[in-house]
Amino acid sequence: MFTPATRAEARLANHLIEQRGSRFCVVAAATGHVIYTPPDFLKAAITSHADLQLLAEALDRGERYIDAVTAFEADRADELRARHAVSAAFSRSGRVG
């Protein structure tokens, strides 16, 4: 749990996107600690640094961690659903998508 001092420090920190192993994650630049790794159900939606950039920018602006992560994950999940819907539509039509 964040203490008020820790929360203030997190707002001031610069957040970077790094690849650790096969996964991209958000890292607090000041400490090098991983603060967010996307869950497995979003792995297909996170294929580059750019895919996590909006989350890092939200955290840099001082958005609350839980709000930024919730919005980010909802957006990525919506994108995956849209991809699956398009893929399914192409499959039903006989086209390759």
N, C-alpha and C positions, 0 to 999 in steps of 0.2 A: 504494500500500500504506500502511496506517495504521501510524504509529509508536506506541509505547505512550502518549506524551503526547497525540497526536491522538485516540487511542481514548478516553482519559479525558475529553478535552474534548467528544467526541461524546456521551458519556453524560450530561454535564451540560447539553448544549444542549437548548433547547426546539425541537421539530419542528413545523412548520406545514404546512398543506395550502394550496397555491396553484394557481390556474389560470394557466398560461403558454401563450398561444396557445389552441389547442383542447384541450390536455391538462392534466390535474391532475397534480401532483407533490408530493413531500415536500421541504421546504426547511428547512435549519438556520436558525433564527431569528437566531442571533448573527451569521451571515455573509451570509445571503441566498442561499447557494449551494444549488442543486438537488442533493439527494443521492439521490433516487430518482424515476424516471419509469417508469410501468408499460410493459412491452413491448407491442407491437402485438397480440399474441394475447390480451391481457387487456383491450384497449380497450373492448370491449362490456360488461365487468363494472365499469368505473370510469366512472360517469356523474355523480358528485357528490363534494363534499368528504367526506361521510360514508363513502364507499367506501374511502377511504384512512386514515380516522381510527384504525382498529385498528393499522395499521402505525406511525403516528406515536406512538401511545401506547406500543407495545412499545419503540420506540427511546427514548422519554422514560424508560421504566423501566430502561433500561440493557441491554436484550437485545442480544446481538451482532448486528451488522448483517446478516450472512449468514443467521443463524438466523431473524431477524424477517422478512426478505424472502422466504426460502424458504417459511416457514409461510404468509405472506400470499399469495404467488402460488399455492401449492397450494390454499388455501381458495377463492380467486377462480376458479381453473380448475375446481374441483369444482362451484362454483355455476354456471358456464357449462355444464358437462356436464349438470347437472340441468335447467337451463332448456331445453337442446336436447332432452333426453329427454321432457320434458313437452310441448314443442311438437310433437315427432314423434308422440307418443301421440295428441294432439288431431288431428293431420293424418290419422292412420290411421283414427280414429273418425269422421271427417267433421265434427267440431266445429271451430270457430275458437277458438284459445287466446289 
